[in-house]
């Protein structure tokens, strides 16, 4: 099953793309809630390149590496990748009325409900939009 989420960011594509792909920026926004953080990111943004984002509870209680391999990269337009478990993700960046609409579509996993997954991924995307808009 595929799940899609979206957000519109009040910024230009260069700032959006940079914040989405630069490890120092990723560390600032890539968490689903305020009690989690992303202390470390590695990103080799090219077809065949790998990424790894370390997501951890701030209290140290749990954490995991979010990792995958890029399968398609069209600068300022599209990123596609496969996760370690074989699920795929597609992120489209579309200019709309001086804003950027981001649509992220991903394969659901079996451990959590589709709604829980949608909420978690949407929360991360919303934090991304706030992060970019706070830097304008």
C-alpha positions in Angstrom: 0.0 0.0 0.0 1.2 3.5 -0.9 0.7 6.5 1.4 1.0 10.1 0.1 1.5 13.2 2.2 2.0 16.8 1.1 2.9 20.3 2.2 3.3 23.7 0.6 6.4 25.7 1.5 6.5 29.5 1.1 10.0 29.7 -0.4 11.8 29.3 -3.7 13.0 25.9 -5.0 16.6 26.6 -4.4 16.1 27.1 -0.7 13.7 24.1 -0.4 16.0 21.8 -2.3 19.1 22.9 -0.3 17.3 22.4 3.0 16.0 19.0 1.9 19.5 17.7 0.8 22.1 19.4 3.0 23.1 17.3 6.0 23.5 20.3 8.4 19.9 21.3 7.5 18.5 17.8 7.6 19.8 17.6 11.2 17.6 20.6 12.1 14.2 19.4 10.8 14.2 15.6 10.4 12.3 14.5 13.4 8.6 13.7 14.0 8.3 15.5 17.3 10.1 17.8 19.7 11.2 14.9 21.9 13.2 13.4 19.0 16.1 14.7 17.0 18.4 13.9 14.1 22.0 14.3 15.4 23.8 12.9 12.3 23.1 12.8 8.5 25.1 11.6 5.6 23.8 12.3 2.1 25.3 11.3 -1.3 22.6 12.7 -3.5 23.1 10.9 -6.9 21.7 7.8 -8.5 23.3 4.9 -6.6 24.3 7.2 -3.8 23.3 6.4 -0.2 21.9 8.4 2.7 21.7 7.7 6.4 19.9 9.9 8.9 20.2 9.0 12.6 16.9 9.5 14.4 17.0 9.3 18.2 14.8 10.1 21.2 16.3 13.1 23.0 16.2 11.1 26.3 18.4 8.4 24.7 15.7 5.7 25.1 15.7 4.6 21.5 16.9 5.4 18.0 17.4 4.1 14.6 19.2 4.8 11.3 16.9 5.8 8.4 18.9 4.6 5.4 18.5 4.0 1.7 19.8 4.3 -1.9 18.9 6.9 -4.4 17.3 5.5 -7.6 16.4 8.7 -9.4 17.4 12.4 -8.8 16.2 15.3 -11.0 17.6 18.4 -9.3 14.9 20.8 -8.0 12.1 18.4 -9.1 12.3 14.8 -8.0 14.0 12.4 -5.6 13.3 8.7 -5.5 15.0 6.1 -3.3 14.7 2.6 -1.9 14.9 2.0 1.8 16.9 -0.8 3.4 13.8 -3.0 3.6 13.0 -2.6 -0.1 10.2 -0.1 0.3 10.3 2.9 -2.1 9.8 6.6 -1.7 9.2 9.4 -4.2 9.3 13.1 -3.4 8.1 15.6 -6.0 8.9 19.3 -5.7 6.5 21.4 -7.8 6.4 25.2 -8.0 2.9 26.6 -7.5 2.2 30.3 -7.1 5.6 31.4 -5.7 5.6 28.4 -3.3 6.8 24.8 -3.6 4.4 22.0 -3.2 6.0 18.8 -1.9 4.3 15.5 -2.4 5.9 12.5 -0.8 4.7 9.0 -1.6 6.0 5.9 0.2 5.3 2.2 0.6 3.7 1.4 4.0 5.5 -1.0 6.3 3.8 -3.7 8.3 4.7 -2.9 11.9 2.5 0.2 12.3 -0.9 1.3 11.1 -1.1 3.3 7.8 -2.6 6.2 9.8 0.3 6.2 12.3 2.8 6.1 9.4 1.0 9.0 7.6 1.0 11.1 10.8 4.7 10.5 11.5 5.8 11.3 8.0 3.5 14.3 7.7 4.9 15.6 11.0 8.4 15.5 9.6 7.3 17.2 6.4 5.5 19.9 8.4 8.6 20.5 10.5 10.6 20.8 7.2 8.2 23.5 5.9 8.4 25.4 9.2 12.2 25.2 9.2 12.5 26.5 5.6 10.0 29.3 6.2 11.7 30.4 9.4 14.9 31.0 7.3 13.4 33.4 4.8 
